[in-house]
Each structure stands twice: as structure tokens, then as C-alpha cells.
Amino acid sequence: MGGGASKELPVDMAEQLLRDMSAKILILGAGEAGKTTTCSQLHCIVNDGMWDPGSKKKCINSLRMNVYMVARKLAEQIGTDTDKLSDAGKTTHQALLQCDPMDAANDYKKEEAAKINAYWHEDAVKEKFANKDKFWILEWAPYYLDNAERFAGDDFEPTETDLVRARVKTTGVNQDPFNEEAGKWTGWEEWKETDLKIHWTVVDVGGQRSERRKWLGFFDNVQSVVFLVNSLGYNEVLYEDENLLRMHESLTLFDSLFGEKSQGAFNRIPVTVAFNKLDSFKESFSVDGMKRCFPDCPPEAMADSDSAMAYIQKVFVEKCAHRAIPINTHAFNAIERPQCETLLREVQKTIMDGPDGVAMLARANAPEDPNLKKALEAVKKGAKVPYDKVPSY
């Protein structure tokens, strides 16, 4: 729109646009639901496949620490019952019991990784892992142990699969802002040929119990919430309490945030319950696990994995029957980037089609604020917006 050379909008006007044309998506969920993996995938989606510069270095250290975390956990489960271990296995066993995974990751050596890999292939260790539903262990334990030697060496370069499977505990709050063209949304067609963008921010918060006290400061000015659930949690125990199933923890947390007795912070915004690890859920579906987690589950809901997933989704949705805005559900695999993009676009659409999106469109088409009106008129005439010079909101 508008002829002549494009001018750059003054920074103060760009700040005004960023404030008024913005939306925040909050990612919540209990620990190990896949929030960090999902957010890492979303970062790549909106950054042309580029990982955050610090991700690879963090990934290498995390993978090495994951190796020691799962190996030590298996050693702890075996305890003093080492009769079935080989002599070499017994030596590695004692070393694992005494190691600190973080320190060991910082001094990761190929020869030690080889010993751990050999330990992993001991029959006694495999037998203990077969009962993993009785104790907490990282989901991708076999992957870490099978690749322990590959993770060693100064020349180790993590693959895409390594990056999405590295288990990094989220501490604090991570925010990932990005801008996308406003004109691609229904109703915004007149802005297609302009530089007007919607400023999105994805906020990832730690899910472990010790991290949740930090959540409250990020509940304000949220346009949508994605609550992630580990679909395998019906048959896996919690990190903080091995007597509690992960699914029960997720349900309790979900109910406290969105249930009838919640304080209602999110009652008027879209909420999507995203059930992660769908493929693993289907591959390892256990009727006994469903009975343990959901004693009242009818037999027909345990006929197959699809019926079971539908039942689990129903349990979550029924906790929010009071809401004016229905709960959305979505089942996916966070390690699959296209599926993460589908989730992102669905969540964005719930915002743009909802009250906040309608209000944003009204501000764009008929701004009441004189400064906003001036900025939008300049953009319509072809002015470029220096988004890179404006701090995120």
C-alpha cells in the first residue's frame, strides 16, 4: 500500500504496535510432560528451523547427564542385589552409586561411557528396567544408554533427534517471542501487503513442584494456555513421589488451575489440553496400567489405545464443565516438529477467533488511541516496523 520509498516507523510507534498487537501463550503442565521439548520445537518452527544458539551446547551436557541419571537410577534399584552382575558390572555398579550425574557429565569420558553401555546390557539391569513402571526413570532411558559412547568426544555434534530427546529440567521461566504477519488471519486481509505483525510470546515454566510458586507472576495478560500432559503418566510414577502416578499429579494440578474450585484466572481464555507422547502411548498401552490409574474406567474404554485416550481426555474435560469457553483437547508427539506446528496453529487460531483476537482486530481497523491510529496509518502507507529494535512485551 502506498507508493514511494518505504520509511521506517519511529521506535516509539513500533512499541505502541507491539503492545496493542500482541498475544501470550502460556505453556503449563506437571514435570516431564514435554514442555521444554515442545517449546524448543516451536522456536525452530518460527525461526526457519534454527535452534537457539545455546541449545546445542546445553543439549550435549544434558545428554551426558541423562546417561548418568538413568544408569545411576537403575543401579539404585538393583541396590545390593548384585549376584547376577559380572565382575566388570559390579565395579561399574559401585561407581554409579557413588557418582553425581552433574559432575560426571562435566567430565564425560568415552571409556566410562563404554562401561555404562556394557552395564546397560547386563541381564540383571535389563530385568530391573522391565519393571520401570514401579519407579521413576526418564522416558528415553534406553536411547541415552544405547548412545552413551556416541555422546562422548569433543567432536560430538548432536542430531535433531538428540536435541528433542535431551531431558533438560526447566528452572524459572523461559520466554520465546516472535512476530508473524497479521494479514494471514481471517478478517485481517487488508493488512496483507503491509509490515503489520502480531507479536507472539510463548512462555515455558518449570513443572516440578518446587518451580510452581514462580507461575503466578505470569498469569496476567495471557491470551491462551496450553496444558501439557504426559500420556504415559497413567502407568508411570512421579519424580518427586514414586508412590504417585504422573497422571494423578497432572489431574490434580489441572483441577487446581481450571476446575470448578479454582480461582478462575483462566476461565475466560482458551485452554488446550495437549496429550503428548501419543505414539508411545499406543505402542505401550497397558490395560493393567489403566485399571491402576482409573479404577472406575469401564471395560469398553480399555478395549484399545484409542478408546483409552478418549477416556483420559474425557476425564480432564469433565473437570471444566462449568467453563463458558469449552476446553480444547489435542493429542500429539512433541518430538515430531510438524505435529508441534499443528498444535501451535490451532492454539493461535483459538486466540484470533476468540474475544482477544476480535478486540485486537477492532483496534487495528478502528483504533481509538490517537498514537496507535497514527502508527497504523503510517504502516498502511508502507512504513516498515523496526521490530528488532523494540523490546518484547
N, C-alpha and C positions, 0 to 999 in steps of 0.2 A: 504494500500500500504506500502511496506517496512516492513522488519522483525525486530525482536528485541524489546526491551522495548521502549515505546513511550517517547520522550523527549518533554519538554515544550519549545515553541518558546520564545526567549527573548522578553521582553516587547516592545522594540523599533521596532522590526519586526512586532509584533502584531498591533502596532499603524499604521504601514505602510499599513497592510492589511485592517484595519478598514477605513482608508482614501480612499483607492482605490476600496474597495468592499462595498460601502455604497450607500444608496438612501434615500431621504427625501420626505415624503408625507405631503403636507400642507392641512389642513382642514380649509376651509373658509365658509363664509355664514353670513347672517344677524342674528340679535339676535333671540333666541328661535327657531332656525332651528333644534336643536338637536345635535349640535357639541359635547358638553361635554358628553352626553349620548352615542353617537357613539364611542367616544374615550375611555370611560370607558369600553365599551363592547370589543373594540379592545384590551385593556390592558388585560382583562380576557382571551381572545382568545389566546394570545401569552404567557400567564403566567399560563397555565393549570387551568384556572377558578378562579385563585386567584385575589381578588380585591387588589388594592393598600392599604397598611396598614392604611393610613389616611382616606380612603374613607368612612368607616363606621361611624367614629366619625363626619366627615363633613356631611354625609348624615343625621344623626339624627338631627343635628342642622338645616340643610336646610329644612327637612320635617316640623319641628315645625315652622320655619319661613314662609314656604309656606302656612301653615294653616292660620296664621295671615295675610299674604299678601292678600289671596283671600277673607277671611272674611271681612277684612277692605275695600277691593275694592267694595264688594257688599254693605257694609254699606254706602260708599261714594256715590254709585249710587242711593241708596234709599234717602239719604240726610235727609231732614226734613219731608218727606212724610211717617211718621211712624204710621199713624192711624190704619193700618191693623196689626201692630205688637202687640203681647201680652205684658203684663206689664214686664214680665221677658225678653222678646225680646227687648223691648225698653231700658232696663238697659244695656243689652249686646251690643246693638247698639251704645249707647253713649260711652261705654268703648272702643269699637273697633275704633271709630272715633278718640279717644284720644291716642291710643296706637302706639308705634313704634314696627313694626314686629321684628326687630333685638333684641331689648331689651326684648320683650315678649318671644321670642324663648329661650333666655338665662335663663329665669325664668319660664319655662313651667310647669304648674300645671294641674293635671288631672281634678280638679274641674272646672278650667277655660276652659279646652278643652271640657268638657261636656256641658258647657253653649254655646260654639261656635257651637257644634254639634246640640243642640236644636235650636239655631238661624237659622242654615242652613235649618232646617226642617219647618221653618215658611213659610206659603203660600206666603207672600209678598216677601221674599227672593228668593224663587223658581221662582216666576214670573219675578223678576228682572234678574235672571240668564238666563231665557229663551230668553232674548234679548242680550245675550253676544256678538253677532256679532257687536253690536253698541259701545262696549267699550272694552278696553284691560283687559284681565284676563288670568291667567295661564291656560294652556290647561287642566291639570289634577285637576282642582279645585274640582270637586265632590269627587275625590279619596282622596284628602287631608282632606276635611271636614268630609267625612264618616269615616275616620280612625283617626280623631283628638285625640280621647281618647286613642286609641292603641299606639299612638306615645309618650304618657306620661310615666313617671316612669323611675327610674334608671336602671331597668332590661329590658328596651325595646331593642330588637335586630332586626334591620331592615332585611326584607326579600329581596330576589333577586328583586322582583317587586318594593319594596320601593327604592332600590338602583338605579334602572334605571329610576324611575319616580321622584326622588328628583330633584327639579329645583335649580341648582347651577349656578349663573351668573359667567361666565368666565371673570376674570380680568387679564390682562397681557397675557403671553404666557406660555403654558404648553407643554413640550416635553416628549415623551414616547419612548425611544429607546429599540430595541430588536434585537436579532440575530436569523437567521434561516438558515438551511443547504442550501448551494449553489447547491449541487448535485441534488436537486429535480426539478430544472428547465431544460427545453429543451435546449440541447446544452452543459449543464454542467455535463453530465453523468460521465465523467472521475474523477470528484471530489466527487462522491457519498460516497466513503469509506474513505474520509478524514475529517479533522476537519475544512475545509474552510466554512465560513458562510458569508451570506450577512447581513450587518448591516443596519437595517431599523430604521428610526426615524419618528414617527407621531407627527406633530406639530399642536396643537389646539390653536387658538387665539380667543379672545373675539369678539363677533359680534355686540355688541351695538355700536352705532355711536361714542361714546366717546372713545371706545377702538381701533378704526381702524387706528388711527395715529401710533400705535405700530406695524402695519403689515409690513411696508416697510423693516425693518431690517431682515425679514425672507423670503424675496422674492428671495434671491440669492441661487444658488446651490440647487434648488428644482427640483425633477425629475417627480413629478406628483402633481396635485391639485384636491382635492375633494371639490366641491362647494355644500354645503347642502342647500336645500330649504324645508321650511315647507309647505307641500302640502295643508294644511288647510288655508294657508295665503290668498287664494283668497277670503275668507269670514271672515277674522279676521283682526282687526286693530293693528297698531303698538304700542309698549310700549311708544316710545318717542313722538308719534304724533297720537292721536286717530282719526284724520281726514284722515289718510293714511293707505291703506291696506298693510298688510305684504308682499303680493305677489308683489305689485308695488315696494316696497322697495328692495326686492330681485332682481327684474329685473333691477332696476336702478344700484344697486351695481354690479350685474353680468356684465352689459353692460360696466361699467366703468373699470372693470378688464379685460374683454375678448372681448369686442365689437370692432368694426372697428376703433373707435376713441381712444381706449386705447393705452397706451404706448408700448404695445407688450411684457411685461415682461414674459408672459406665452404662447406666440404664438407658441413656438417650443417644448412644452412638452405636454403630455397627460392631458386632463382635463375631469373629470367625474362630471356631474351634478346629484346629488343624491337626489331624491324626497322622503323625509321622511314622516312618518305617513300615509302610503298608506291605511292601513285598516280603520283608522278613516276617511280618505278622502272618501272612498267608502261608509262607514256607514252613513255619514252625508252629502252626496253630495246634493248640492243646485243649481238648475237652476238659481234662482234669484241671488245667490251669483256669479255665473259665469257671468251673464249678467252685474252685477255691476262692476266686475273686468275687464272683457273683453267685452266691448260694441260691438265690431266687430265680436265676435265669432259666426260662423254660427250655425243654429239650429241643424244640424247633429252632431256637436261637443259637443252638450249638451244632446244628446239622452240618455246617461248613464254615469256612472262614468269612465268607461274605455275610452270612446271617449273623455271625458273631460280631463283626464290625458294625453292622447296622444296629445291633442291640446296644453295643457300647456307646455309639453316638446318641442313641435314644436316651440312655441314662443321663448323659450330660445335658441334652436339650431339655429334658423334663425338669431339671433344676431351675430353669429360667422361664417357666410357663407364664410368669407374671409380667414379663417384659413387653413393652409396647412395640419394640423392634425385635423381631424373631432372631434367634441365634442361627448363624450360618455354620455348616459343617463342611469339611474338606479333608479327604484322605490322600496322602501323597508320600513321596520319598525325598527327603531333603538332600540326599546325595545326588539326585538327578536334577540338573540345572533347569531343563525345560519345565519340569513339574513345579519347581520353585517359581519360575516366571508366571506360570498359570495361576498359582496362588497369589502372587503379587498383583497381577492384573485384576483378578476377582476382587481383592480387597480394595484396590484403588477405585474400582467401579462402584463398590458399595458406598464409598465416600462421595464420589462425584454425583451419584444418583440420589444421595440422601440429603438431609437438611443442610449439612455443612457445605456440600458441593453446590446446592441450589443457591445458598446465600453467597458463596464465592462468585458464582456466575452473575448474580444480581449486582454485586459490587463492580464486576468487570464491565457490565453493559450499561449500568446506570449508577455510577459512583456518586455518593453524597459528599464524601470528603473532597474538598477542593484540590488538595495536594495529589490525592490519588487520581482524580479526574485529569489533572494536568499531565501526570506521568503516563496515563493510559492514552491520552490524545497524542502525545509525542511518539509512543510506541506504534500507534495506528498509522502515523505518518512515516514510519520506517526507522525510528530511532532504535539503536541496539542497546541492550541492557547489560551493563558490566557486572553480571552475576558473580564473577570470580573476585570482584573487589568488595563484595558485601559479606559480612559475617552471617553465618547460618542462624536461623531462629528456631 
